[in-house]
């Protein structure tokens, strides 16, 4: 959130809406005929009425001002407008609508109404602040802003914060704006702007002011004047691994009689003219305003449950989604709290009709719902996919449970071992002549969480084509079976065919097993192919002729086991790290980040001295950022803020607290 003056909390707020309707490469704008914004091209909006939510107000204003029915709208920004001398803050909620029905009807309030090409609309006849944030709307970049106006045409102060920016390393740069009276010096031709240095990189130990003066010298041959710092701008470009933190300075040359621009491409322009010309040319050319690397943010609503569904939320959060958990106040086990980093939390009493009503509003404005319950629970609450998708056709409703939505076991409880057993895969785990041994709790995440995420992303891709959401029915039993497709398909091959623990890939062979070392640690051997087996035997110091690969398996296993106990794990690593033999150490969880390979790739982080993996896969343009290293949400910590965002007043929220319909705990744990 932006840091606002303390008086902001004391001023009453008037909620306003502004919706922009977009289809393909066009945006619908109307000319205001009266009231705020008269004579300017604008979107469609107005004041929120006392008895409606902000979302309902947005849809109503669209209908009243242009005749269209807004089927689906998404919030893209919130702007606080402050006027000098006024004791009221206008809080504008900015929306995008790309699904609508009906015919355009001009009204007394708004006429004419026209479709404009996104790269060719009347930017010169929009409000001055629109020229700063409207490019963000068109590029679907979420933002929060504050504008302090002296009057309708003069901005005294402004701040725009882009939301959900992917974290990267920072480079420090300096830039200087040349000011003369009320104008600034800019290049007339953006495509030729590359002949000037855009910024000057701050070298180690150098002050920002000195870097700014170097910039002046390289561009304008000015070295002796003082510069004044006015802003810090973070610029993030697609495909670039770092953020440019640009410290903006201004130098006033109004009193310098001997200063003239060094190139005829440089001329003075008013600030308003600069905004109109530069920002919208930039938007058109995409040369100096490329797609900023942020996950604009799918809005995800996660119903609190056992670990597989919270892990789905964590994965989506790691890669830029905005995840809000609906939590139960009386949670008996907090085993899922480990997966609540970086999420918001609202606590609602779903047994109360008003609690269900609140939840319905949240779902209506969500992109994705994550539901962890047994079949029928959500339907009984009136929150099932049929009801919710009727209200929100773009909704992707993801259900993840143990056995599926129907069938003999659909309503039964279960855990990892049960789902793995029902998939048939548990029968493959275990050593020779032993009972089936379940792996550490893993199937719920591989066959549950990851498969569910895959389904969600497929539904997101399809939604871009059809504009419609769908139900993702995921269950752990079928998911882990699907993960085990290769194991099932290969059952008639030479890999299998023997009892458990006696096959090629289940520990039945001496060249695919683990071996204890002299210091009680372990090495893993996977020398399947002949060339790797040969290197393996050489590394052990044995003769390949004395220890055949495909014969005398138990005798060879004993020889190798005895050999491994002659050296420590570190000594064996020193040998096999120099050989391509498919031999690696069996690392403990608390040491994986210290292994040279993992350390070189920054594959892990630590939080409270616990080793945690970074998000995978690593994307070149929009890499994930681990939610585990972010503050952990406490049950209901964001209840008030979330309800405000969907239009509830402070009086209404306080009443909901009094009636125990909602709850709020203290802020998140770091």
C-alpha positions in Angstrom: 0.0 0.0 0.0 1.1 3.6 -0.5 2.2 5.6 2.4 -0.4 8.4 2.9 -0.4 11.4 5.3 -2.0 10.7 8.6 -4.9 13.1 7.9 -6.1 10.7 5.2 -7.5 8.5 7.9 -9.6 11.4 9.3 -11.1 12.5 6.0 -14.4 11.0 4.9 -14.3 9.1 1.6 -16.6 9.2 -1.4 -16.5 6.1 -3.4 -16.5 6.4 -7.2 -16.3 4.0 -10.1 -14.8 4.3 -13.5 -15.0 1.4 -16.0 -13.3 1.1 -19.4 -14.9 -1.2 -21.9 -12.4 -3.0 -24.2 -12.9 -5.4 -27.2 -10.0 -6.7 -29.2 -7.8 -3.6 -29.9 -10.4 -1.0 -29.2 -11.6 1.0 -26.1 -15.0 2.6 -25.7 -14.9 6.2 -24.5 -17.6 8.8 -24.0 -17.7 12.6 -23.8 -18.8 13.9 -20.4 -21.5 16.5 -20.8 -21.8 17.7 -17.2 -20.4 17.3 -13.8 -16.9 16.1 -13.0 -14.9 15.6 -16.2 -17.2 17.7 -18.4 -15.9 18.1 -21.9 -13.3 15.3 -21.5 -13.3 11.8 -23.0 -13.6 9.2 -20.3 -14.7 5.8 -19.2 -18.1 5.2 -17.6 -18.7 5.7 -13.9 -20.0 7.8 -11.0 -20.8 7.7 -7.4 -21.5 4.6 -5.4 -25.0 4.6 -3.7 -25.2 3.8 0.0 -27.0 0.4 -0.4 -24.9 -1.1 -3.2 -21.4 -2.6 -3.4 -18.7 -0.9 -5.4 -18.9 -3.7 -8.0 -22.7 -3.3 -8.4 -22.1 0.5 -8.7 -19.7 0.0 -11.5 -22.1 -2.2 -13.5 -25.0 0.1 -12.8 -23.0 3.2 -14.1 -22.0 1.4 -17.2 -25.7 0.5 -17.9 -26.9 4.1 -17.2 -24.2 5.9 -19.1 -23.8 3.8 -22.3 -26.6 1.2 -22.2 -24.4 -1.9 -22.1 -24.7 -4.7 -19.6 -21.3 -5.5 -18.1 -21.2 -9.2 -17.7 -17.7 -9.4 -16.1 -15.5 -6.6 -14.7 -12.1 -6.8 -13.0 -10.6 -4.2 -10.8 -7.4 -2.8 -12.2 -6.7 0.1 -10.0 -7.6 2.4 -7.0 -7.0 6.1 -7.1 -7.3 8.5 -4.2 -8.0 12.1 -5.3 -7.3 14.9 -2.9 -8.2 18.5 -3.6 -6.5 21.4 -1.7 -9.0 22.9 0.7 -11.4 20.0 0.6 -11.9 17.7 3.7 -13.0 14.8 1.6 -11.1 12.1 -0.4 -12.5 10.8 -3.6 -11.7 7.1 -3.8 -11.9 6.0 -7.5 -12.1 2.3 -8.3 -11.0 1.6 -11.9 -12.3 -1.4 -13.7 -11.9 -3.2 -17.0 -14.8 -4.8 -18.8 -14.2 -7.2 -21.7 -17.5 -9.1 -21.6 -20.7 -7.1 -22.2 -24.1 -7.4 -23.9 -26.6 -5.0 -25.4 -26.4 -1.9 -27.7 -24.7 1.4 -27.0 -27.1 4.1 -26.1 -26.0 7.6 -25.6 -27.3 9.5 -22.6 -27.7 13.0 -21.4 -24.7 12.4 -19.2 -22.4 10.9 -21.9 -22.5 11.7 -25.6 -21.0 11.1 -28.1 -19.8 7.6 -27.3 -17.2 6.1 -29.7 -14.9 3.1 -30.1 -11.2 4.2 -30.5 -8.2 2.1 -31.5 -6.1 1.6 -28.4 -3.1 3.2 -30.1 -5.1 6.1 -31.5 -7.5 7.7 -29.0 -7.9 11.3 -28.0 -5.3 11.5 -25.3 -5.0 15.3 -25.5 -8.6 15.6 -24.3 -8.5 13.5 -21.2 -7.9 14.6 -17.6 -4.3 15.2 -16.8 -4.0 12.3 -14.3 -5.5 9.9 -16.9 -2.5 10.5 -19.1 -0.3 9.0 -16.3 -2.2 5.9 -15.4 -4.4 5.1 -18.4 -1.6 3.2 -20.2 -1.5 0.9 -17.2 -5.2 0.1 -17.7 -4.8 -0.7 -21.3 -1.9 -3.0 -20.6 -3.8 -4.5 -17.7 -1.2 -3.6 -15.1 -2.7 -3.4 -11.6 -1.9 -0.1 -9.7 -2.7 2.1 -6.8 -2.3 5.9 -7.1 -2.7 9.2 -5.3 -3.2 12.6 -6.9 -3.2 15.9 -5.0 -5.0 18.6 -7.1 -4.8 22.4 -6.8 -7.7 22.6 -9.2 -9.2 20.5 -12.0 -6.2 21.1 -14.3 -3.2 21.4 -11.9 -1.7 18.4 -10.0 0.5 19.4 -7.1 1.6 15.8 -6.1 1.2 12.3 -7.5 2.3 8.8 -6.7 1.6 5.6 -8.7 2.5 2.2 -7.3 2.4 -0.8 -9.6 1.1 -3.9 -7.8 2.6 -7.4 -7.6 5.9 -6.6 -9.2 8.2 -9.6 -9.4 11.2 -9.1 -7.2 14.6 -8.8 -8.9 18.1 -7.5 -8.1 18.4 -3.7 -8.4 20.8 -1.5 -10.3 21.1 2.1 -9.2 21.0 4.8 -11.9 20.7 8.6 -12.0 18.7 10.8 -14.4 18.3 14.6 -14.6 15.4 16.5 -16.0 16.2 20.0 -17.4 13.6 22.5 -16.3 13.1 26.1 -17.5 10.4 28.1 -15.9 7.3 25.8 -16.2 8.6 23.7 -19.0 10.9 20.7 -19.3 13.4 19.7 -22.0 12.5 16.6 -24.0 13.3 14.9 -27.3 10.7 15.5 -30.0 11.3 12.1 -31.6 11.2 9.2 -29.3 12.8 6.9 -31.9 15.8 9.2 -32.0 16.0 9.4 -28.2 18.6 6.7 -28.2 21.2 9.3 -29.2 21.0 10.6 -25.7 22.0 8.7 -22.5 18.7 7.8 -20.8 20.4 7.2 -17.4 23.8 7.2 -15.8 24.7 4.1 -13.7 25.9 4.8 -10.2 29.4 3.3 -9.7 30.4 1.7 -6.4 31.2 4.4 -3.8 29.9 7.2 -5.9 27.2 9.6 -4.7 23.9 9.9 -6.5 24.6 13.6 -7.1 27.9 12.9 -8.8 26.3 10.4 -11.0 23.7 12.9 -11.9 26.3 15.5 -12.8 28.1 12.9 -15.0 24.8 12.5 -16.8 24.6 16.2 -17.3 28.1 16.4 -18.6 27.6 13.5 -21.1 24.3 14.9 -22.5 24.5 18.7 -22.0 28.1 19.6 -21.0 26.9 21.0 -17.7 29.1 20.2 -14.7 28.9 23.1 -12.2 25.2 23.5 -11.4 23.4 21.9 -8.4 20.8 19.3 -8.9 17.8 18.5 -6.7 16.4 15.0 -6.2 12.7 14.8 -6.8 11.7 11.1 -7.2 12.8 7.5 -7.3 11.4 5.4 -10.2 11.7 1.6 -10.5 11.8 0.4 -14.1 11.4 -3.3 -14.9 11.6 -4.6 -18.4 10.7 -7.9 -19.9 13.6 -10.3 -20.2 15.9 -8.2 -18.0 17.1 -9.9 -14.8 17.3 -6.7 -12.8 15.3 -3.6 -11.9 16.6 -0.1 -12.7 16.2 2.0 -9.6 16.4 5.5 -11.2 16.9 8.4 -8.9 15.4 11.4 -10.7 17.0 14.9 -10.3 15.9 18.2 -11.7 18.1 21.1 -12.6 16.5 24.5 -13.2 18.2 26.5 -16.0 15.7 29.3 -16.0 18.4 31.8 -14.8 21.2 30.5 -17.1 21.5 32.9 -20.0 24.2 30.8 -21.7 22.4 27.4 -21.7 21.0 26.2 -25.0 20.0 22.6 -26.0 22.9 20.8 -27.6 20.7 19.1 -30.3 17.9 20.4 -32.4 15.8 17.4 -31.4 15.5 18.8 -27.9 12.8 21.4 -27.3 10.9 22.7 -24.3 7.4 21.4 -23.6 4.8 21.9 -20.8 4.4 19.0 -18.4 0.8 18.2 -19.7 2.0 18.2 -23.3 4.9 16.0 -22.3 2.6 13.5 -20.7 0.3 13.4 -23.6 3.0 13.1 -26.3 5.5 10.9 -24.5 3.3 8.4 -22.7 1.0 7.6 -25.5 3.7 7.6 -28.2 5.5 5.2 -25.9 2.4 3.0 -25.6 2.1 3.0 -29.4 5.7 2.2 -30.2 6.2 -0.1 -27.2 9.8 1.0 -27.3 10.1 2.8 -24.0 7.1 1.3 -22.3 7.5 -2.5 -22.9 5.4 -5.0 -21.1 6.5 -4.7 -17.5 7.3 -8.0 -15.8 4.5 -8.4 -13.4 1.9 -11.0 -12.8 -1.0 -8.6 -13.1 -2.4 -11.2 -10.8 -5.1 -13.8 -11.1 -7.3 -13.2 -8.1 -7.5 -16.6 -6.3 -9.9 -17.4 -3.4 -8.7 -20.4 -1.4 -10.9 -22.2 1.0 -8.8 -23.4 4.0 -8.3 -27.1 4.0 -5.6 -29.8 4.4 -2.2 -29.2 2.7 -2.8 -30.1 -1.0 -5.1 -27.2 -1.7 -3.0 -24.6 0.2 0.0 -25.8 -1.8 -2.0 -25.1 -5.0 -2.5 -21.5 -3.6 1.2 -21.3 -2.8 2.3 -22.3 -6.3 -0.1 -19.7 -7.9 1.1 -17.1 -5.4 4.8 -17.9 -6.1 4.1 -17.0 -9.8 2.3 -13.8 -9.2 -1.4 -14.6 -8.3 -3.2 -12.7 -5.5 -4.3 -15.4 -3.1 -6.9 -14.8 -0.3 -7.7 -17.6 2.1 -11.1 -18.0 3.7 -10.2 -19.5 7.1 -12.2 -21.0 9.9 -11.7 -19.2 13.2 -11.5 -22.4 15.1 -8.8 -24.3 13.3 -7.8 -27.4 15.3 -4.5 -28.1 13.4 -2.3 -25.5 11.9 -0.4 -27.9 9.6 -1.4 -25.8 6.6 -0.1 -22.5 8.0 3.4 -23.4 6.7 1.9 -22.7 3.2 0.3 -19.4 4.0 3.2 -17.1 3.2 2.4 -14.1 1.0 -1.4 -14.7 1.2 -4.2 -12.6 2.6 -6.7 -14.0 5.1 -10.3 -13.4 5.8 -12.2 -15.3 8.5 -15.9 -15.8 7.8 -18.6 -17.8 9.7 -20.0 -19.9 6.8 -22.7 -21.2 9.0 -24.4 -17.8 9.0 -26.4 -16.7 5.9 -24.7 -13.3 6.0 -21.3 -15.1 6.0 -22.4 -17.0 2.9 -23.5 -13.8 1.2 -20.1 -12.2 1.8 -18.4 -15.3 0.4 -20.6 -15.2 -2.7 -19.5 -11.6 -3.3 -15.9 -12.6 -3.0 -16.4 -15.5 -5.5 -18.2 -13.2 -7.9 -15.1 -11.1 -8.3 -12.5 -13.9 -8.2 -10.7 -15.5 -11.2 -10.2 -18.8 -9.5 -11.7 -20.7 -6.5 -9.8 -23.5 -4.7 -12.1 -25.8 -2.9 -10.9 -28.7 -0.7 -14.0 -30.3 0.7 -15.8 -33.6 0.1 -18.5 -33.6 -2.6 -21.7 -31.6 -1.8 -20.4 -29.4 1.0 -20.2 -26.2 -1.2 -23.6 -27.0 -2.8 -25.3 -27.1 0.6 -23.8 -23.7 1.4 -25.1 -22.2 -1.9 -21.5 -21.8 -3.0 -21.3 -24.6 -5.6 -19.8 -24.2 -9.1 -23.2 -24.0 -10.8 -24.5 -21.2 -8.6 -21.2 -19.3 -8.7 -20.5 -19.6 -12.4 -23.9 -18.3 -13.1 -22.9 -15.1 -11.3 -19.4 -15.1 -12.7 -19.1 -16.8 -16.1 -15.3 -16.3 -16.1 -14.8 -18.2 -12.9 -12.4 -21.2 -12.8 -13.7 -23.4 -10.0 -11.0 -25.9 -8.9 -12.1 -28.8 -6.7 -9.4 -31.0 -5.2 -10.3 -34.0 -3.0 -9.2 -37.6 -2.4 -11.4 -39.9 -4.5 -13.4 -37.6 -6.9 -16.8 -36.1 -7.0 -18.7 -39.4 -7.3 -18.2 -43.1 -6.8 -18.2 -45.6 -3.9 -15.5 -43.8 -2.0 -16.4 -40.2 -3.0 -17.6 -39.2 0.5 -15.0 -41.1 2.5 -12.1 -39.6 4.3 -8.6 -40.6 3.4 -4.9 -39.7 3.4 -1.8 -40.0 1.2 -1.4 -43.7 1.9 -5.0 -44.5 1.0 -5.0 -42.6 -2.3 -1.6 -44.2 -3.3 -3.0 -47.6 -2.4 -6.2 -47.1 -4.5 -4.0 -46.0 -7.4 -2.2 -49.3 -7.4 1.2 -47.6 -7.1 1.7 -48.4 -3.5 2.1 -52.0 -4.5 5.3 -51.1 -6.2 7.0 -49.5 -3.1 9.0 -51.7 -0.8 12.0 -54.0 -0.7 12.3 -57.7 -1.5 10.0 -59.9 0.7 8.6 -56.9 2.6 5.2 -55.4 2.9 4.3 -52.3 0.7 6.0 -49.3 2.3 4.5 -45.8 1.6 6.9 -43.0 0.8 6.9 -39.9 2.9 3.7 -38.0 2.4 4.2 -37.0 -1.3 1.3 -38.2 -3.5 -1.1 -35.6 -2.3 1.2 -32.9 -3.6 2.4 -34.5 -6.8 -0.9 -36.2 -7.8 -3.1 -33.6 -6.1 -1.6 -30.1 -6.0 0.5 -30.2 -9.1 -2.2 -31.9 -11.2 -4.7 -29.4 -10.0 -2.4 -26.5 -10.9 -2.0 -28.0 -14.4 -5.8 -28.1 -14.8 -6.2 -24.5 -13.6 -3.6 -23.2 -16.0 -5.2 -25.1 -18.9 -8.5 -23.5 -18.0 -6.9 -20.1 -17.9 -5.4 -20.6 -21.4 -8.8 -21.7 -22.7 -10.5 -18.7 -21.0 -8.4 -16.4 -23.2 -10.1 -18.0 -26.2 -13.7 -18.3 -25.0 -13.9 -15.8 -22.2 -15.6 -18.5 -20.1 -14.3 -20.3 -17.0 -14.9 -24.0 -16.2 -14.8 -26.5 -13.3 -11.5 -28.3 -12.7 -12.3 -31.6 -11.0 -9.1 -32.9 -9.5 -8.7 -35.8 -7.1 -5.5 -37.3 -5.7 -6.2 -40.9 -6.5 -6.6 -40.3 -10.3 -3.9 -37.6 -10.2 -1.2 -39.8 -8.8 -2.3 -42.5 -11.2 -1.7 -40.1 -14.0 1.7 -39.1 -12.6 2.4 -42.9 -12.6 1.4 -43.3 -16.3 4.8 -44.5 -17.4 5.0 -47.0 -14.5 1.7 -48.5 -15.6 2.5 -48.4 -19.3 5.8 -50.1 -18.9 4.6 -53.1 -16.8 5.1 -55.6 -19.7 8.6 -54.5 -20.4 11.9 -56.0 -19.2 12.0 -53.3 -16.5 9.4 -55.1 -14.4 8.1 -58.7 -14.3 9.4 -59.8 -10.9 8.1 -59.4 -7.4 8.4 -56.1 -5.6 12.0 -55.1 -4.8 13.5 -57.4 -7.4 13.2 -55.3 -10.5 15.5 -52.9 -12.4 14.2 -49.7 -10.9 12.9 -50.7 -7.4 16.2 -51.6 -5.7 16.3 -55.2 -7.1 19.7 -54.6 -8.9 23.0 -53.8 -7.3 23.6 -50.9 -9.7 20.4 -49.1 -8.8 20.4 -48.9 -5.0 21.7 -46.9 -2.0 24.8 -47.8 0.0 25.9 -46.8 3.5 29.3 -45.1 3.8 32.0 -45.3 6.6 30.5 -42.4 8.4 26.9 -43.7 8.5 25.8 -41.6 5.6 24.6 -42.8 2.2 25.3 -42.7 -1.5 22.8 -43.2 -4.3 23.7 -45.3 -7.4 21.8 -45.2 -10.7 24.4 -46.7 -13.1 21.9 -48.3 -15.4 23.6 -47.9 -18.8 26.8 -49.9 -19.5 29.0 -46.9 -19.9 27.9 -45.4 -16.5 28.3 -48.8 -14.8 31.8 -49.1 -16.1 32.7 -45.7 -14.6 31.0 -46.7 -11.4 33.0 -49.8 -11.0 36.2 -47.9 -11.8 35.4 -45.3 -9.2 35.0 -48.1 -6.6 38.4 -49.4 -7.5 37.0 -52.8 -8.7 37.6 -54.8 -11.8 34.7 -54.8 -14.3 35.5 -58.4 -15.2 35.0 -59.5 -11.6 31.6 -57.8 -11.0 29.4 -58.2 -14.0 26.4 -55.8 -14.4 23.7 -58.3 -15.4 24.6 -61.3 -13.2 25.1 -62.3 -9.6 23.1 -59.4 -8.3 23.1 -60.2 -4.6 26.8 -61.2 -4.5 27.7 -58.0 -6.4 25.5 -55.9 -4.0 27.4 -57.3 -1.0 30.8 -56.6 -2.6 29.8 -53.0 -3.4 28.2 -52.5 0.1 31.5 -53.5 1.7 33.5 -51.3 -0.6 31.4 -48.2 0.2 32.0 -48.7 3.9 35.7 -48.2 3.4 35.3 -44.4 2.9 33.2 -41.5 4.1 30.5 -40.0 2.0 32.7 -36.9 1.4 35.6 -39.1 0.2 33.3 -40.9 -2.2 31.9 -37.6 -3.5 35.4 -36.4 -4.2 35.8 -39.5 -6.4 32.5 -39.6 -8.2 32.2 -35.8 -8.7 34.9 -36.3 -11.3 33.1 -39.2 -13.0 30.0 -39.4 -15.1 28.7 -42.5 -13.3 25.3 -41.5 -12.0 26.5 -41.6 -8.4 25.4 -38.9 -5.9 25.3 -38.3 -2.2 22.0 -38.8 -0.3 21.7 -35.4 1.2 19.8 -34.6 4.4 17.2 -31.8 4.2 19.3 -29.4 6.3 22.3 -29.7 4.0 20.8 -29.5 0.5 21.4 -25.8 0.1 25.1 -26.3 1.0 25.9 -28.7 -1.8 28.1 -26.9 -4.4 25.7 -27.7 -7.3 22.6 -26.5 -5.5 24.4 -23.5 -4.0 25.6 -22.4 -7.4 22.0 -22.4 -8.7 20.5 -20.7 -5.6 18.0 -23.6 -5.5 17.1 -23.1 -1.9 16.5 -20.3 0.7 16.4 -20.4 4.5 13.7 -19.1 6.8 14.2 -19.5 10.5 17.1 -21.8 9.6 14.8 -24.2 7.7 15.8 -25.0 4.2 13.1 -24.2 1.6 13.1 -24.7 -2.2 12.7 -21.8 -4.6 9.8 -22.0 -7.1 10.3 -24.3 -10.1 10.5 -24.2 -13.0 12.6 -21.1 -13.4 11.0 -18.8 -16.0 13.3 -16.5 -18.0 11.0 -13.5 -18.0 8.6 -14.0 -15.1 10.4 -16.2 -12.5 8.5 -17.2 -9.4 9.3 -15.6 -6.0 9.0 -17.9 -3.0 6.0 -17.2 -0.9 7.6 -19.2 1.9 10.0 -16.3 2.5 7.1 -13.8 2.9 5.1 -13.1 6.1 2.7 -15.9 7.0 -0.9 -15.0 7.1 -2.7 -15.2 10.5 -6.3 -16.2 10.5 -8.5 -13.3 9.5 -5.7 -10.7 9.5 -7.0 -8.9 6.4 -10.8 -9.3 7.0 -11.5 -5.6 7.3 -9.4 -4.6 4.3 -10.9 -7.2 2.1 -14.5 -6.3 3.0 -13.7 -2.6 2.3 -12.4 -3.6 -1.1 -15.8 -5.1 -2.1 -17.8 -2.1 -0.9 -18.6 -2.6 2.8 -18.6 0.5 4.9 -16.9 0.7 8.3 -20.3 0.7 10.1 -21.3 -2.4 8.2 -18.0 -4.2 9.0 -18.2 -3.3 12.7 -21.7 -4.8 12.8 -20.5 -8.0 11.2 -17.8 -8.3 13.8 -20.3 -7.7 16.6 -22.6 -10.4 15.3 -19.6 -12.8 15.0 -20.1 -13.2 11.3 -16.5 -12.2 10.6 -13.3 -12.3 12.7 -9.9 -10.7 12.6 -6.7 -11.7 14.2 -3.4 -9.8 14.6 -1.1 -9.2 11.7 1.0 -11.8 10.0 4.0 -13.5 11.4 7.3 -12.8 9.8 
